[in-house]
Amino acid sequence: MANWNDPQPTNRGFGGSASPVGLGLGGANARRGEVFDAGLRQHMLSIYNYMASGVLLSGLIALGFASSGMAEAVFGTPLRWVIALAPLAFVMIMSFGTNRLSTSAMQGMFWAFSAAMGLSLSSIFFVYTGPSIAATFFATAGAFAGLSLFGYTTQKNLSGMGTFLIMGLVGILIASVINIFLQSPGLGWGISFLGVLIFAGLTAYDTQKLKEQYSYVAGTDFAGKAVVLGALTLYLDFINMFTFLLQFMGDRR
């Protein structure tokens, strides 16, 4: 790593020998850079591990709940609203209670959220065929991996794009509420199409944001919570992209 603090890093002292002070500073900066890079990789790997484990847990619970026959019985009762709204409740608690919750409590909330999402997602097995759900899942996983890698490696600042995408997200939420009453197939397809694009962009944007946030949380007590919140963010990007993409790739029963 270049020694940006040294205005003349290649300057040699009298007699042509390298300055030991310059070498010392350069070596120290290089070691600090290596430690930071290693810590960043570990931080992001922890986020991805939590996120992937949460998605796996949700998938297993969704499949098991649907296969058991319990989901079909529950979704015909008012209890379906509890199942549908429970994930949102966990997200709000984790988002607004971050400073009050301990790291272990945040981790427990994340697993509870993933389980609740699994119960909520079980309904897709009554609408779409299993093979089309699996195909859509793997297509989403491939797209997510590529977009997240782009967000991690790109040198372009994606903050401007993030503002635009968040505004778009608000727009499709409003349109979705309106379409509950209109029941317009055309509007529904448009919402799904925009949803795929918006969450694809958010995947890259959120990955870059999580990478940049590491310098602020590294070595602090908040680092563990930051991992959980980062996993939650990427989990939501993945699941939303999957459900919107399922509108196009899913074969209805």
JOGIJO-V393173 format. One line per field, one symbol per residue. phi: phi as a letter, one per 40 degrees, with the letter a starting at -180 (. if undefined). burial: b if it has 16 or more other C-alpha atoms within 10 Angstrom, else e. A space follows every 50 residues. Layout:
phi=???
burial=???
//
This chain:
phi=.ccccbcbcbcbcdggcccccccccccccccccccccccccccccccccc ccccccccccccccccccgcccccccbccccccccddcccccccccbdcc ccccccccccccccccccccccccccbbcddccccccccccccccccccc ccbcccccccccccccccccccccccccccccfccccccccccccccccc cccccccccccccdccbdgbccdcccccccccccdccccccccccccccc ccc
burial=eebeeeeebeeeeeeeeeeeebeeebeebeeeeeeeeebbeebbebbbeb bbbbbebbbebbbbbbeeeebbeebeeeebeebbebbeebbeebeeebee eebeebbebbbbbbbbbbbbbbbbbeebebeebeebbeebbebbeebbeb bbeeeeebeeebeebeebbeebeebbeebeeeeeeeebeebbbbbbebbb bbbbbbbbbbbeebeebbeeeebbbbbbbbbbbbbbbbbbbbbbbbbebb eee
//
